[in-house]
Amino acid sequence: MKLFRRLLPHPFLTLLLTLTWLLLVNGWSLNSLLFGFMLGVLIPFFTQPYWPNRPRLSKPLKIAEYVLIVLMDIIQANIIVARIVLFKPNADRRPNWITIPLDLKTPEAITALAGTITMTPGTLSADVSDAGHALLVHCLDAPDPDAVRDEIKQRYERRLMEIFE
């Protein structure tokens, strides 16, 4: 097991890099697969010293669940934002800056939350406090900022805590 960890210090990153390479070449061949796998092994191997406290992601089903929820939310948010832009008069829109207090502690989890918020149309992560205790989010239309804050904490932050902490 120790030899496996030395050869593949970050197995999820290896898999992700291999799949990314296959998507970039836009074709399937044994050569592309082998080259992608070689990149997937070499890049984490050479960048390993820069990840001294790398997080352990030991719950792959929770990760898959989180990804599916985020994808569904992105689709839903696209429809909502299209309705707002096309049919809601500017005078009726209620853009808001919302401060979300964070229970997450690891920088990777906070980054994942900020990325999720930014990928979801209608919201944007603008800043994180110096100590990492709060996240500033801009919402295109948020008549009830407390409800948006509670939804982000319940829908995303709680799941990220299960994955990262």
C-alpha positions as CSV (number, residue, x, y, z in Angstrom):
1,M,0.0,0.0,0.0
2,K,2.9,2.4,0.7
3,L,4.3,1.7,-2.7
4,F,0.9,2.5,-4.3
5,R,0.8,5.8,-2.4
6,R,4.3,6.7,-3.6
7,L,3.5,5.9,-7.2
8,L,0.0,7.5,-7.1
9,P,0.1,10.1,-4.4
10,H,-3.2,11.6,-5.5
11,P,-5.3,8.9,-7.2
12,F,-8.4,11.1,-7.7
13,L,-6.3,13.7,-9.5
14,T,-4.7,11.0,-11.6
15,L,-8.1,9.8,-12.8
16,L,-9.3,13.4,-13.3
17,L,-6.3,14.4,-15.4
18,T,-6.6,11.2,-17.5
19,L,-10.3,11.9,-18.2
20,T,-9.5,15.6,-18.9
21,W,-6.9,14.6,-21.4
22,L,-9.3,12.3,-23.2
23,L,-11.8,15.1,-23.4
24,L,-9.2,17.5,-24.7
25,V,-8.1,15.3,-27.6
26,N,-11.8,14.7,-28.4
27,G,-11.1,11.1,-29.5
28,W,-10.6,7.7,-28.1
29,S,-7.5,5.7,-28.7
30,L,-5.1,3.5,-26.7
31,N,-2.3,6.1,-27.3
32,S,-4.5,8.9,-25.9
33,L,-5.5,6.9,-22.9
34,L,-1.9,5.9,-22.1
35,F,-0.6,9.5,-22.6
36,G,-3.4,10.8,-20.4
37,F,-2.6,8.3,-17.7
38,M,1.1,9.2,-18.0
39,L,0.2,12.8,-17.4
40,G,-2.2,11.8,-14.6
41,V,0.7,10.0,-12.9
42,L,3.5,12.5,-13.5
43,I,1.8,15.7,-12.7
44,P,0.7,14.7,-9.1
45,F,4.0,13.0,-8.6
46,F,6.0,16.1,-9.3
47,T,3.6,18.5,-7.5
48,Q,3.4,16.3,-4.4
49,P,5.9,18.4,-2.4
50,Y,3.5,21.4,-2.8
51,W,0.6,19.5,-1.1
52,P,2.0,18.8,2.4
53,N,-1.5,18.7,4.0
54,R,-3.5,17.3,1.2
55,P,-7.1,16.5,2.2
56,R,-8.3,12.9,2.4
57,L,-11.4,12.4,0.3
58,S,-12.6,9.1,1.6
59,K,-16.3,9.3,0.7
60,P,-16.6,8.9,-3.1
61,L,-20.4,8.4,-2.9
62,K,-20.8,11.7,-1.1
63,I,-18.7,13.4,-3.7
64,A,-20.8,12.0,-6.5
65,E,-24.0,13.1,-4.7
66,Y,-22.6,16.6,-4.3
67,V,-21.6,16.8,-8.0
68,L,-25.1,15.7,-9.1
69,I,-26.8,18.2,-6.8
70,V,-24.6,21.0,-8.1
71,L,-25.3,20.0,-11.7
72,M,-29.0,20.0,-11.1
73,D,-28.8,23.3,-9.4
74,I,-26.9,24.8,-12.3
75,I,-29.6,23.7,-14.7
76,Q,-32.3,25.0,-12.5
77,A,-30.5,28.3,-11.9
78,N,-30.0,28.8,-15.7
79,I,-33.8,28.7,-16.1
80,I,-34.4,31.0,-13.2
81,V,-31.9,33.6,-14.4
82,A,-33.3,33.5,-17.9
83,R,-36.8,34.2,-16.5
84,I,-35.4,37.1,-14.4
85,V,-33.5,38.6,-17.2
86,L,-36.2,38.2,-19.8
87,F,-39.4,38.9,-17.8
88,K,-38.7,40.7,-14.5
89,P,-38.5,44.5,-14.8
90,N,-35.4,46.1,-13.4
91,A,-37.3,47.9,-10.8
92,D,-38.6,44.6,-9.3
93,R,-35.1,43.0,-9.1
94,R,-33.5,42.9,-5.6
95,P,-29.8,42.3,-6.0
96,N,-28.1,41.8,-2.7
97,W,-24.7,41.2,-1.1
98,I,-24.9,38.4,1.4
99,T,-22.3,37.5,4.0
100,I,-22.3,33.7,4.7
101,P,-20.6,32.7,8.0
102,L,-18.6,29.6,7.4
103,D,-18.3,26.5,9.5
104,L,-15.8,25.0,7.0
105,K,-12.2,25.1,8.1
106,T,-10.1,23.7,5.3
107,P,-9.1,26.0,2.4
108,E,-10.0,23.2,-0.1
109,A,-13.5,23.0,1.2
110,I,-13.9,26.8,1.3
111,T,-12.6,26.9,-2.3
112,A,-15.1,24.2,-3.4
113,L,-18.0,26.2,-1.8
114,A,-16.9,29.4,-3.4
115,G,-16.5,27.7,-6.8
116,T,-19.9,26.1,-6.5
117,I,-21.6,29.4,-5.7
118,T,-19.8,31.1,-8.7
119,M,-20.7,28.3,-11.1
120,T,-24.3,28.6,-10.2
121,P,-25.9,31.3,-12.4
122,G,-27.2,34.3,-10.5
123,T,-24.7,34.1,-7.7
124,L,-21.0,35.1,-7.4
125,S,-18.5,34.6,-4.7
126,A,-16.8,37.9,-4.3
127,D,-14.5,37.6,-1.3
128,V,-13.6,35.5,1.7
129,S,-12.6,37.0,5.0
130,D,-8.9,37.0,6.0
131,A,-9.4,34.4,8.6
132,G,-11.7,32.3,6.4
133,H,-14.8,32.7,8.6
134,A,-17.1,34.3,6.1
135,L,-17.8,34.4,2.4
136,L,-19.2,37.5,0.6
137,V,-21.7,36.5,-2.2
138,H,-23.5,38.7,-4.7
139,C,-27.0,37.5,-5.8
140,L,-28.7,38.7,-8.9
141,D,-32.1,38.6,-7.3
142,A,-32.5,37.9,-3.6
143,P,-35.5,39.5,-1.9
144,D,-34.8,37.4,1.2
145,P,-31.0,37.3,1.8
146,D,-31.5,35.1,5.0
147,A,-33.2,32.4,2.9
148,V,-30.4,32.4,0.4
149,R,-27.8,32.2,3.1
150,D,-29.6,29.3,4.8
151,E,-30.0,27.5,1.5
152,I,-26.3,27.7,0.7
153,K,-25.3,26.6,4.2
154,Q,-27.8,23.7,4.1
155,R,-27.5,22.6,0.5
156,Y,-23.7,23.0,-0.1
157,E,-21.8,23.7,3.1
158,R,-23.3,20.8,5.1
159,R,-22.4,18.4,2.3
160,L,-18.9,19.8,1.9
161,M,-18.3,19.3,5.6
162,E,-19.2,15.6,5.3
163,I,-16.7,15.3,2.4
164,F,-13.8,17.3,3.7
165,E,-14.0,17.2,7.4
